[in-house]
Amino acid sequence: MAMADTSDEFDGLDAFFEAGQAEAPALSDALLARIVADAAAVQAAALQAAKPAPVARRRPGLWHTLSAAIGGRGAVAGLLSATLAGLWLGFSPPAQLAPLTRSISQSVLGDTTTLDGLDLIPAIDTVLTEG
């Protein structure tokens, strides 16, 4: 069994190929003019499609304006991380923080005042009745 077919069964086509190569086809001037006009139209459409459409300028949004007023993305990231750290320490404070706050509050408010009797968020009735 042969891997390639080496028979000369297509030798009869060589005469047709040689006849086609001997005489170049003649194109009329009208056909060439239509081809050139069509090519120019396609190029113009491609250039028009390649131009970017004008973009309408939008006003910056609220978050962008606030971020720029604070100092940019870095400042917003710093404030966010400080806020999260404060929430974390507020909800689950370390054990060493309680004696420190007790000693600071006693030095500021006096020796007789303890944190147990201190109302950090008083009700509105307390404020109105004292005045």
Summary of the structure (lengths in Angstrom):
residues: 131
radius of gyration: 44.1
end to end distance: 115.1
largest distance: 121.5
contacts: 191
relative contact order: 0.03
helix: 63%
strand: 0%
